[in-house]
């Protein structure tokens, strides 16, 4: 069966059973490698967000400390292209992550 590679747009044959591959054998390693790197970057971004959050309940910190954390958290979210989080939602997220 002739299939067209989604990366280089060349046709290649596939004789095996099961799902049809999206990429030719020469492009497959590169395509899946870039996807793996994207997923790894997403996981690291989530870990960075959690590291900004100070573990423990918010009521034990001063308002200034919480607002400073919120500013850092929203800066990370903006850098990722996501919307900012309100104060109330941040407190709820922070207290759930204990």
KARA-V692079 format. One record per backbone hydrogen bond with DSSP energy under -1.0 kcal/mol. NH is the residue of the N-H (numbers start at 1). CO is the residue of the C=O. E is the energy in kcal/mol with one decimal. If there is no record, write none. Layout:
NH;CO;E  NH;CO;E
//
This chain:
3;12;-3.2  5;10;-3.0  6;22;-2.2  9;5;-1.1  12;3;-2.9  14;1;-2.4  28;24;-1.9  31;27;-2.7  32;28;-2.5  33;29;-1.7  34;30;-2.2  35;31;-1.7  36;32;-2.1  37;33;-2.1  38;34;-2.1  39;35;-2.2  40;36;-2.0  41;37;-2.3  42;38;-2.1  43;39;-2.2  44;40;-2.2  45;41;-2.1  46;42;-1.9  47;43;-2.0  48;44;-2.3  49;45;-2.1  50;46;-2.1  51;47;-1.9  52;48;-1.4  53;49;-1.2  60;57;-1.1  61;58;-1.7  66;62;-1.9  67;63;-2.6  68;64;-2.1  69;65;-2.2  70;66;-2.5  71;67;-2.0  72;68;-2.0  73;69;-2.7  74;70;-2.6  75;71;-1.9  76;72;-2.0  77;73;-2.0  78;74;-2.6  79;75;-1.9  80;76;-1.3  81;78;-1.1  82;77;-2.8  90;86;-2.3  91;87;-2.3  92;88;-2.0  93;89;-2.6  94;90;-2.8  95;91;-2.4  96;92;-1.5  97;93;-1.3
//
